Amino acid sequence: MGYSVVAGAAGRLLFGYDSFGNMCGKKNSPVEGAPLSGQDMTLKKHVFFMNSCNLEVKGTQLNRMALCVSNCPEEQLDSLEEVQFFANTSGSFLCVYSLNSFNYTHSPKADSLCPRLPVPPSKSFPLFNRCVPQTPECYSLFASVLINDVDTLHRILSGIMSG
């Protein structure tokens, strides 16, 4: 943590970042080879893990997508129509940035670009701005993954080092 403060990358640790290299809550510069990087995330301060309750293991790593969102969903969302309504009313888009909210219910790719249903209710963790699931079974799984997952530690350290 001390190195990140000295090197100027403390924001990655505190604010978090999405799967495309964008730091949440900041205006970002494009990253070569990352087509969805370089976005203005000043109004999207929270990190939302798309499948926080349905983590998949591929090989030795967890497969999860992180997005910057303006609000965490505080109510459970059971359908893509509800995810779409949440996006349109709150301005918080829970599907990959390349998918327009109108297409949440029309695109055949929505299943792979949107969170697995149901989306659990979550609240932002005050210090690190992560959307943390509020149902007990999801919370315990989510917390154990963040604490024990070497890939998460690697992401944090690589973010610090790249800064």
N, C-alpha and C positions, 0 to 999 in steps of 0.2 A: 504494500500500500504506500509505503514511503517513497519507493521508486516511482510509482505512478504519479505522485504529487510533484516530485522533482522533475520528471520527464514531461509533465503536462498532460497525462492521460487519465487523470483521476475521474474525469467525466464518464469514461467507458465503464468504470467500476460502479460509480454512483448512479448514473442515468441509465445505463444499459444500452444495448444496441440490438438491432434486428439481424436476421439471417443474411442480409445483403450488405452489411457493413455500415449502415446508417446508425448514427448515435441518436437515440430518442431525445426529444426536447431541444434539438440543435439543427441548424442549417448545415447540410453535409456537402462535401465535395465528392464528385464521382470517383469510383474505384475502378481501375482498369480490369476488365473481364467480369465485372458484376453489373449487369444491365439495369437492375433496380436500385442501384446505389446513387448517391448524390441528390437525395431528395430533401426537401425542406420539412423537417419534423418538429419545428418549433411548437406546434400545437398538439403534437402527439408525444406526450411525456412518459407514457407507461409502456412497459414491455409485456406483450401478451403472447403466451405460449399456446399455439393452436390446439395441441392435443395434450394438455396438462394432465388429464385423467386417463388417457389412452396411449401411453407411451409405447412405442414399438422399438424393439431391438433389432438392428440390422448389423450382422457381423458382431463386432464388439462395441459398437456405438449406438447410442439412442438416436432415433430419427424423430426430430421435432423441429418445427418451424417457429421462429420468433418474429413478431411484428411490432412496430411502434403504433400505439393507438392513443386516442384522446381520452377515452374512458374505458374502464373495465366493465364488463357486463355484470350488473349486480343482481340480475334475475336469470334463472335458467332459461336457455333458448333451446327449444325442442325441434325446430324445423328451420330449413333455409329461409322460409318466409319470415320467421321471427328474427333471424340473423340479418336479413335484408332490412326489415323494419327498424331494428336497432341501429344499423348503419345510417339509414336515412333520417332518423330522428335525433341521433346523438352525434353524428359525424364521425363515429368510430367504426372503421371498417375492419372486420375480423378475418377477411379473406385476403389472399396474396394481392399485393398492390396492382398487379397487372389485370385483375378482374374487376370490372366496373360493378357497382352494387346492383344495377339493373339486371345484370347477368347472373347474380347469385342463384336465381331460381330457373334460369333459362339455359345456362351453359352446361354441356355434358361434362366439362372439366371441373365443375364446382365441387364435386366430391373430393377431388385431390387438392384443390386450391383453397378450400374453406375448412374450418375446424370440424372434427368429427362430432357428430351429434349424440347426445345433447351437450351443449356448451354449459358447463357448470357456472353457477354464480361465483363471482370473484371480487376481491377488493384489492386496491393498490397497497402494497407493503410500503409504509411511510418513508423509510430511508432510501430504499433502492428502486422504488417506482416499478415494481414487478406486480402483475396481476396474479394474485394468489387465490387458488380455489378455496371456497368456503364450506364445501361439504366435507365431512370428516374423512371419508375414504379417499377422496381426491387430495385433500390437504396432506394426509400422511404420506401418500405416494409421491406427491410433488416435492414435499420437504425432504424426503429421503433421497430422491434423485438429485436435488440441488446440493445436498450435503455430501453424498457418496459418489456422485458421478464424476469420473476423472475428466470426461469430455467438457463438462461445465467449468471445472477448474482450468482446463486447457484454454477454453474460450476466454475466460477472464484474463489469464496470464498473457495470451496472445494479443488481446485487445490492449493491454497495458504496454506490452513490448512494441506493438506496431505504432502506438502513439508516441 
